[in-house]
Amino acid sequence: MAGTPIMKARALAVLGTGSDVGKSLITAGLCRLLFRAGVRVAPFKAQNMSNNSFVTPDEKEIGRAQALQAQACGLEPDADMNPILMKPDSDCSAQIVVQGKVWGRAEARTYFQQRTDLAERVRESYERLAGTYEVIVIEGAGSAAEMNLRDRDLANWSAVEMADARVVLVADIDRGGVFAQVIGTLDLLAPHERARVVGIIINKFRGDASLFDDGVRFIEHRTGIPVLGVVPMLRGLRLDQEDAVDIERTGQAQFAGDRVNIAVVLLPRMSNFTDLNPLMAEPDVVVRYVETAADLNGADVIVLPGSKNTIADFRHVRSSGMAEAICRHAAQGMEIVGLCGGFQMLGRSITDPDEVEAGGKVEGLGLLNVATELTRTKITQVVEGESLEIEPARHLRVRGYFIHMGRTTGEHVRRCFRLYPPNGEIEGAGERDTAGMDGAVSDTGRIWGTYLHGVFDRSEFRRAWVNRIRVRKGLPSLPDSVSQHTSESLHGQLDRWADHLQSNLKYTALL
């Protein structure tokens, strides 16, 4: 992407000293502050690696973090905000999504060989945004000083130079070694790169931030770059995460007798776990990510989430003993829910004749009378619908999106949802003769699966479903207003985060 810088919108780049330092949320917060200041602002991440994705209104796929950042800007998500999305399906390969559509599947070496073509797509997307908005906030990837990748970089300095951006460097003090993070990163930068760094943000501080005043002075003296703020850890912030579920650092609540306890099977290639975020926010629900059969003890519901490599992940479920445990719990009448890849696992079999993912065939859990064949065609679609067979939520509205590569079929299947697409016909929801239907429900009604991401977003459906679990374990139903309040609280999280940054950052220096 080297060449003449694009001189349209002003650009600010948020780079990090490493992965998971908080770049995505800092970017979202800065976007929100700029938006509230009346600036026409848009987010941009040239290259993202994440299995958490989102479908835009024009049915293209981008990283979930960029969808959140678009929301922070008061915008609908757009594929130009994340022109390259890499979705890992193994340790060495990933599906590549370019400007919202599947480009192919590649190993790292093959991918890097296509750098020139991909860089041009990045530039095209950025130019469109830069010609429309006043400010572009660019999020980097990983570390700003990945020396072994400098000649192949698309997300960090290549994007910075293309946009002629100023840079703010984010470091995570919670993981320790913040001085080495900051000083080491800056020392590895070329002089012209370091000259672009206009400020440093120390993120995720626990305790009294004034105790780090000496640390701030040391960093500023050693680097000559101002520390724009020390941002305290914000408890209870519920914004979509970039990728990994960090169980050890975030902690998990214990199952409780007066709560609806949901065990989510932690898959190696889990995707779109943000589907569970609305449930996690409910005051009477406990969501735990579990890795062993013993971890299922005390659960009222087992959820099999989405996966970027369904067959490989299901083999893991079997080898870990989790599959046998799930079937045992199902026989005892426990609620079992499968989302996207998890829905496929609940069926009789999954086949991959074209090696879309791992290839081969596996026998599923057999808890739903359906079978899945993975296909090369990816379905990305925004849909609305109503519940059909999930009591007492029958006829309640749902809204979400499809992101899957597979066709799931079965005879005499009770369907979860009747769908009403905002645009055109439903694609690939199930059998060809039942287009407009999605998912499957067991005869008992307690085992169900769906391709619909975002199925729990609507408060009315979510509360009705949670209440049926409450009643089953002898707890009284709660009114719809409880979940309506939860949804309202989730909608206000961006402004809560922006207020937090406003109180702890000298952010006007970045405007």
Residue pairs with C-beta under 8 A, 6 or more apart in sequence:
1 119
1 122
1 123
1 154
1 158
1 159
1 161
1 162
2 158
2 161
2 162
3 162
5 161
5 162
5 163
5 164
6 123
6 126
6 127
6 130
6 162
6 163
6 164
7 164
8 127
8 130
8 131
9 42
9 129
9 130
9 131
9 132
9 133
9 134
9 135
9 136
9 163
10 134
10 135
10 136
11 130
11 135
11 136
11 137
11 138
11 160
11 163
11 164
11 165
11 166
12 30
12 135
12 136
12 137
12 138
12 165
12 166
12 167
12 168
12 510
13 137
13 138
13 139
13 140
13 156
13 159
13 160
13 163
13 165
13 166
13 167
13 168
13 196
14 23
14 26
14 27
14 30
14 137
14 138
14 139
14 140
14 167
14 168
14 170
15 23
15 140
15 144
15 156
15 160
15 167
15 168
15 169
15 170
16 22
16 23
16 140
16 142
16 143
16 144
16 169
16 170
16 171
16 172
17 143
17 144
17 145
17 169
17 170
17 171
17 172
17 181
17 182
17 184
17 185
18 142
18 143
18 172
18 181
19 142
19 143
20 172
20 242
20 244
20 246
21 170
21 171
21 172
21 181
21 203
21 204
22 170
22 172
22 203
22 204
22 231
23 139
23 140
23 170
24 65
24 68
24 69
24 139
24 241
24 242
25 237
25 239
25 497
26 168
26 170
26 201
26 203
26 231
26 501
27 43
27 65
27 69
27 137
27 138
27 139
28 43
28 65
28 68
28 69
28 72
28 239
28 494
28 497
29 72
29 494
29 497
29 498
29 500
29 501
30 137
30 501
30 507
30 510
31 41
31 42
31 43
31 69
31 72
31 73
31 137
32 72
32 73
32 494
32 495
32 497
32 498
33 498
33 501
33 502
33 507
34 41
34 73
34 135
34 137
34 511
35 41
35 72
35 73
35 74
36 498
37 511
39 134
39 135
39 511
40 132
40 133
40 134
40 135
41 73
41 133
41 134
41 135
41 136
41 137
42 70
42 73
42 75
42 78
42 81
42 129
42 132
42 133
42 135
42 136
42 137
43 66
43 69
43 70
43 72
43 73
43 81
43 136
43 137
43 138
43 139
44 66
44 80
44 81
44 82
44 125
44 126
44 129
44 136
44 137
44 138
44 139
44 159
44 163
45 63
45 65
45 66
45 81
45 82
45 138
45 139
45 140
45 141
45 155
46 83
46 84
46 122
46 126
46 138
46 141
46 154
46 155
46 158
46 159
47 83
47 84
47 85
47 86
47 118
47 122
47 141
47 154
47 155
48 62
48 63
48 65
48 66
48 82
48 84
48 85
48 86
48 141
48 155
49 85
49 86
49 87
49 88
49 94
49 141
49 243
50 63
50 64
50 65
50 85
50 86
50 87
50 242
50 243
51 87
51 88
51 243
51 269
51 270
51 271
51 272
51 306
51 308
52 63
52 64
52 65
52 240
52 241
52 242
52 243
52 271
52 272
52 273
52 274
53 61
53 62
53 63
53 64
53 85
53 87
53 97
53 271
53 272
53 403
54 61
54 62
54 63
54 64
54 66
54 67
54 77
54 401
55 61
55 380
55 381
55 382
55 401
55 402
55 403
55 453
56 62
56 67
56 76
56 77
56 78
56 79
56 100
57 76
57 77
57 382
57 422
58 79
58 100
59 380
59 381
59 382
59 423
60 79
60 99
60 100
60 101
60 380
61 79
61 85
61 97
61 100
61 101
61 378
61 380
61 403
62 77
62 78
62 79
62 81
62 82
62 85
62 97
62 100
63 82
63 85
63 242
64 240
64 242
64 272
64 274
65 139
65 240
65 241
65 242
66 77
66 81
66 82
66 139
67 77
67 240
68 239
68 240
68 494
69 81
69 137
69 139
70 76
70 77
70 78
70 81
71 77
71 494
72 494
72 498
78 129
79 99
79 100
79 125
80 99
80 125
80 126
80 128
80 129
81 125
81 129
83 98
83 99
83 121
83 122
83 124
83 125
83 126
84 96
84 97
84 98
84 118
84 121
84 122
84 154
85 96
85 97
86 94
86 95
86 96
86 97
86 111
87 94
87 95
87 96
87 97
87 271
87 308
88 94
88 269
88 308
89 95
89 105
89 269
89 308
89 309
89 312
89 357
89 358
90 269
90 309
90 312
90 358
92 107
92 108
93 105
93 106
93 107
93 108
94 105
94 106
94 111
95 102
95 104
95 105
95 308
96 102
96 103
96 104
96 105
96 106
96 111
97 103
98 118
98 121
99 121
99 124
99 125
100 380
101 378
102 378
105 356
106 114
112 152
115 152
115 154
118 154
119 154
119 158
122 154
122 159
122 162
123 162
126 136
126 159
126 162
126 163
129 136
130 136
130 163
136 163
136 165
138 159
138 160
138 163
138 165
140 155
140 156
140 159
140 160
141 155
141 156
142 155
142 156
143 185
144 156
144 157
144 167
144 169
144 185
144 189
145 184
145 185
145 188
145 189
146 153
146 156
147 188
150 157
157 193
159 165
160 167
160 193
160 196
165 196
166 196
166 198
166 510
167 193
167 196
167 197
167 198
168 197
168 198
168 199
168 200
168 201
168 228
168 510
169 182
169 185
169 186
169 197
169 199
169 200
169 201
169 225
170 200
170 201
170 203
171 178
171 181
171 182
171 185
171 200
171 201
171 202
171 203
172 178
172 181
172 203
172 204
173 202
173 203
173 204
173 205
173 212
173 230
174 203
174 204
174 205
174 206
174 233
174 249
175 204
178 202
178 215
179 215
179 218
179 219
182 200
182 219
182 223
183 219
183 222
183 223
186 194
186 197
186 223
186 225
189 197
197 225
198 225
198 226
198 509
198 510
199 225
199 226
199 227
199 228
199 506
199 509
199 510
200 219
200 223
200 225
200 226
200 227
200 228
201 227
201 228
201 229
201 231
201 505
202 212
202 215
202 216
202 219
202 227
202 229
202 230
202 231
203 231
204 231
204 233
205 212
205 230
205 231
205 232
205 233
206 232
206 233
209 230
209 232
209 504
212 230
216 227
216 230
219 225
219 227
220 226
220 227
226 506
226 509
228 505
228 506
228 507
228 509
228 510
229 501
229 504
229 505
229 506
229 507
230 504
231 500
231 501
231 504
231 505
232 500
232 504
234 496
234 497
234 500
237 493
237 496
237 497
238 277
238 280
238 281
238 489
238 490
238 493
239 493
239 494
239 497
240 274
240 277
241 274
245 266
245 270
245 273
245 289
247 266
247 289
252 288
252 289
253 286
253 288
254 286
255 261
255 286
255 288
255 298
255 299
256 286
258 284
258 475
259 284
259 285
259 286
260 282
260 284
260 285
260 286
260 300
260 301
260 466
260 469
260 470
260 473
260 475
261 285
261 286
261 288
261 298
261 299
261 300
261 301
262 276
262 279
262 285
262 286
262 287
262 288
262 299
262 300
262 301
262 302
262 303
263 288
263 290
263 295
263 296
263 299
263 301
263 302
263 303
264 273
264 276
264 287
264 288
264 289
264 290
264 303
264 305
265 289
265 290
265 302
265 303
265 304
265 305
265 317
265 322
265 326
265 342
266 289
266 290
266 291
267 304
267 305
267 307
267 313
267 316
267 317
267 341
268 309
268 312
268 313
268 316
269 307
269 308
269 309
269 312
269 313
270 305
270 306
270 307
270 308
270 313
271 305
271 306
271 307
271 308
271 340
271 341
272 305
272 306
272 339
272 340
272 403
272 453
273 305
273 306
275 305
275 306
275 339
275 453
275 454
275 455
275 456
276 287
276 303
276 305
276 456
277 490
278 456
278 457
278 462
278 486
278 487
278 490
279 285
279 287
279 456
279 462
279 466
280 287
281 486
281 489
281 490
282 462
282 466
282 482
282 483
282 486
283 482
283 486
284 466
284 470
284 475
284 478
284 482
285 466
288 295
288 299
290 296
290 299
291 320
292 320
292 321
292 322
293 320
293 321
293 322
293 324
293 325
296 302
296 322
296 325
296 326
296 329
299 329
299 334
300 334
300 335
300 469
300 472
300 473
301 334
301 335
301 336
301 337
301 469
302 326
302 329
302 334
302 335
302 336
302 337
303 337
303 338
303 339
303 342
304 317
304 326
304 336
304 337
304 338
304 339
304 341
304 342
304 343
304 345
304 346
304 449
305 339
305 340
305 341
305 342
306 339
306 340
306 341
306 342
306 453
307 313
307 314
307 340
307 341
307 342
307 345
308 341
308 357
309 357
309 358
310 341
310 344
310 345
310 350
310 357
310 372
310 374
310 406
311 350
311 352
311 357
311 358
311 359
311 360
311 361
311 362
311 374
312 357
312 358
313 341
313 345
314 323
314 345
314 350
314 362
314 364
315 362
317 323
317 326
317 345
318 362
323 365
326 336
326 365
326 367
327 365
327 366
327 367
329 336
330 336
330 365
330 367
330 446
330 447
333 444
333 446
334 446
335 446
335 447
335 469
335 472
336 346
336 367
336 446
336 447
336 448
337 447
337 448
337 449
338 344
338 345
338 346
338 368
338 448
338 449
338 450
339 449
339 450
339 452
339 453
339 455
340 403
340 404
340 450
340 451
340 453
341 404
342 449
343 368
343 408
343 439
343 440
343 449
343 450
343 451
344 350
344 364
344 372
344 406
344 408
344 449
345 364
345 365
346 364
346 365
346 367
346 368
346 370
346 440
346 447
346 449
347 364
347 365
347 366
347 367
347 368
347 369
347 370
347 371
347 372
347 408
347 410
347 440
347 449
348 363
348 364
348 366
348 368
348 369
348 370
348 371
348 410
349 361
349 362
349 363
349 364
349 371
349 372
350 361
350 362
350 364
350 371
350 372
350 373
350 374
350 406
351 360
351 361
351 371
351 372
351 373
351 374
352 358
352 359
352 360
352 361
352 373
352 374
353 359
353 373
353 374
354 374
354 375
354 376
356 374
356 375
356 376
356 405
357 374
357 405
364 371
364 372
367 442
367 447
368 410
368 413
368 440
368 441
368 442
368 447
368 448
368 449
369 410
369 411
369 412
369 413
369 440
370 408
370 409
370 410
370 413
370 440
370 449
371 408
371 409
371 410
372 406
372 407
372 408
372 409
373 406
373 407
373 409
374 405
374 406
375 405
375 406
375 407
376 405
377 405
377 428
378 403
378 404
378 405
379 402
379 403
379 404
379 405
379 427
379 428
379 451
380 401
380 402
380 403
381 401
381 402
381 421
381 426
381 427
382 400
382 401
382 421
382 422
382 423
383 399
383 400
383 401
383 402
383 419
383 420
383 421
383 422
383 426
383 429
383 438
383 452
384 397
384 398
384 399
384 419
384 420
384 421
384 422
385 397
385 398
385 399
385 417
385 418
385 419
385 420
385 438
385 452
386 395
386 396
386 397
386 398
386 417
386 418
386 420
387 393
387 394
387 395
387 396
387 398
387 416
387 417
387 461
388 394
388 395
388 414
388 415
388 416
388 417
388 418
388 437
388 441
389 414
389 415
389 416
389 441
389 445
389 448
390 416
390 441
390 445
390 448
390 465
391 445
391 468
392 464
392 467
392 468
393 460
393 461
393 464
393 465
393 468
396 458
396 460
396 461
396 464
397 458
397 460
397 461
398 417
398 452
398 454
398 455
398 457
398 458
398 461
399 454
399 457
399 458
400 452
400 453
400 454
400 455
400 457
401 452
401 453
401 454
402 427
402 428
402 429
402 451
402 452
402 453
403 453
404 428
404 451
406 428
407 428
407 430
408 430
408 440
408 451
409 430
409 431
410 430
410 431
410 440
413 430
413 431
413 434
413 440
414 440
414 441
414 442
414 443
415 430
415 434
415 437
415 438
415 439
415 440
415 441
416 438
416 439
416 440
416 441
416 448
416 449
416 450
416 452
417 437
417 438
417 439
417 450
417 452
418 436
418 437
419 426
419 429
419 436
419 437
419 438
420 436
425 435
425 436
426 435
426 436
426 438
427 435
428 451
429 435
429 436
429 437
429 438
429 451
430 437
430 438
430 439
430 440
431 437
438 450
438 451
438 452
439 448
439 449
439 450
439 451
439 452
440 448
440 449
441 447
441 448
442 448
455 461
456 462
456 465
457 487
459 480
459 483
459 484
459 486
459 487
460 480
460 483
462 483
462 486
463 478
463 479
463 480
463 482
463 483
466 478
466 483
467 477
467 478
470 476
470 477
470 478
471 477
501 507
